[in-house]
Amino acid sequence: MTATFNGFRRPVGRAGIRNQVLLLPLDRLSNQIAWNIEQQVAGVTRFQNPGDYGRHSSDRDRLYRITHGLARNPNVYATIVIAMRDGYGYPETRAIRLRDDLADLGRPLGWLMIDEWGGSGGATDQGIRLARQLVRDASNQEREAIPLSDLTLGIKCGLSDGTSGISGNPSLGKAADLLIGAGGSAIFSETTEVIGAERVLGARTTPEIAEQLYEVIRRTEAIAAATGEDIRTINPIPSNIKAGISTLEEKSLGAIAKGGTTPLKGVLEHAVPHDGRGLFFMDGWMASNALPVALAAAGAQVIVFQMGGNDVLGDVPAPATNPALVAPLFLMSGNPNVARTRPIGLDFDASAVLTGAGSLDQVGGDLFNALVRVAGGGKTWGETLKWQETVEIWFDGPFL
């Protein structure tokens, strides 16, 4: 088993597996400038800001954690921050806060304040010049051998079916175990899909961390109860039920298998970076275009999406092609029917565990090796498409 991947070393912190130049607008008015730059400059990645108007302070801070975390993700070579001015907007999302918090980043940062350039035209012209220079600079950095201890997987499952807890998620969990055994890290999430299995996870950690996990579960169940509905009538979703899952507890027991078997080292709030190495759980919703970007903001360099998919057979589009923006999405399944009907789009087939053609150790090892190849520069299928699904931010609400 390899002990390194070929990545891009950073002056501070972990190495990247990609060398992105990120366009980061901090308010809705700045989105147009970012779009203008993207249309003219090849090789940039653009975040679209949903805006902070009418959102309460907790949601504004969550939005800030996303923007701050994306700029800090190891895959980002340079960031161009775009805003009206340093003090524009609510305190939680102002550019001046980000300027202070990124002072120790050690990577190129461009600060494109629209007021300083006389409006959108001048800001766009300056942004294009700056972005072209940064893209060119990024292209001159060479990959080098990096210890696997620098690598963090973001882990998600979706479209769960009867194969998810038998082949797909256990294979992903085995790959996560191998990475953690080599000194790396993994972050898994989806709070609604831990309900009913939280005691199994809690037995793998300290009493203090277990209580943090239980508190996150209680909070989620209380929010659901406040609507007057039972969360177990909403989750599993209809596609899960049609594909053979009967209860939320059954779904959760299969879902937590994607986290492997190592001790749980911490419970993270949404989009909060992990501290240390090992396995972490992050509070988050299950949406395929909301969770990956939060995992990237938490520091994951590659996002693995394990799909069941037995209710959406055929060559259907991936749930999202680039929902994490700065981190590639690696799509896998343990369902042989999905693998057979998706010759293009599926990055890894784990169905051998289900059919008996391969053991869990063998398939998990093959998956681990495939992820190391992606970390070394191999493209996922999603990276070969120009189409990009809209990235969502998981807000608590309400909208005021």
Secondary structure, DSSP 8 states (H G I E B T S, - for coil): ---EEEEB--SSSS-BSS-EEEEEESSGGGHHHHHHHHHH-TTEEE------TTB-HHHHHHHHHHHHHHHHSTTEEEEEEEES-TT-S-GGG-HHHHHHHTTT--S-EEEEEGGGGTSHHHHHHHHHHHHHHHHHHHHT---EEEEGGG-EEEEEEES--TTIIIIIHHHHHHHHHHHHHTT-EEEE--GGGTTTTHHHHHTTS-HHHHHHHHHHHHHHHHHHHHTTS-GGGTSS-HHHHHTT---HHHHHHHHGGGG-SS-EEEEE-TT----SSSEEEE-----TTTHHHHHHHTT-SEEEEEE--TTS-SS---S-SSTTSSS-EEEEES-HHHHHH-TTT-SEE-THHHHTSS-HHHHHHHHHHHHHHHHTT---GGGG--------------B-
